[in-house]
């Protein structure tokens, strides 16, 4: 993979939320302008698109050099490859499909790239966050093990996901790869996984365990503080709310990593509560099935390690490396039989990872730059 930090091209980006649009620009993977915020006006398509154009115009005016592309995350369902936004829940003005990408290309005369925020989060962590962080720890530990693949989830208003495979973003043929929110909920199989791994899931379980209504339940940050003893409240209910979130999210990550076979990273607004849910998440990944003879079979083909836990991290980095002799000769080879995946938290922050992912996606799909920083 080329080093994006030496790329001098400027790309304008957008963090598209249901309430506000936040515009900025990056060069070499770093911001070069102030962030500009405008209302999204998601229920008024014409005003929404006008704000989008205005935001990019304001950012462009602040760029030290003309930008070469626009790249940003936008909610789905969308035909990302063609820049068409579909029927969005939080932005109802987009009913019927709106060709946002082609419109912006005509307005600004530069390529426009749009992707899912969960995908770009994972891509950013693969480029400059969790993936290189873990590989650097392995190198320092003298391990021959290196990782090239990353799966990740975001825990917030919903449950998002993404896959980076060997330096490339895996999008799928319909722009809907990694839609893990719609996997089955382990604790409530008639429901989707998102209902067990998001903000409302934490509030719902806390309310049930506390004997109060959902509307009376505090936000996850307060529930976390109750669970850690920083705030007065039903501590057992708070801990149970996050334990269940970890179990559902662990089931999701287990299913995905059996296919991806890489590292796992977690971000999103609820991710700060990881001390209360990460142990149960990793425990779920290391749980077992039972065959007809009553014998246990691992849920995950490899062993999962909590890389935020000092003891787990030490075992993960050490592996079981040893030298073996090639049959019929004296030549030796290093062999590490411990098949393992590591699970940990975002090293960039969710918004920062999405922005970096958007920038990296753009510069890697543009013609090779002849100049560098």
Buried (B, 14 or more C-beta within 10 A) or exposed (E): EEEBEEBBBBBBBBBBBEEEBBBBBBBBBEBBBEBBBBEBBBEBBEBBBEBBEBBBBBBBEEBEEEBBBBBBBBBBBBBBBEBBBBBBEBBEBBEEBBBBBEBBBEBBEBBBBBBBBBBBBBBBBBBBBBBBBBBEBBEEBEBEBEBBBBBBBBBBBBBBBBBBBEBEBBBEEEBBBBBBBEBBBBBEEEBBBBBBBBBBBBBBBBBBBBEBEEEEBBEBBBBBBBBBEEBEBBBEBBBBBBBBBBBBBBBBBBBBBBEBBBBBBBBBBBBEBBEBBBBBBBBBBBBEEEEEEEEEEBBBEBBBBBBBBEEBBEBBBBBEBEEEEEEEEEEEEEEBEBEBBBBBBBBBBBBBBBBBBBBBBBBBEBEEBEEEE
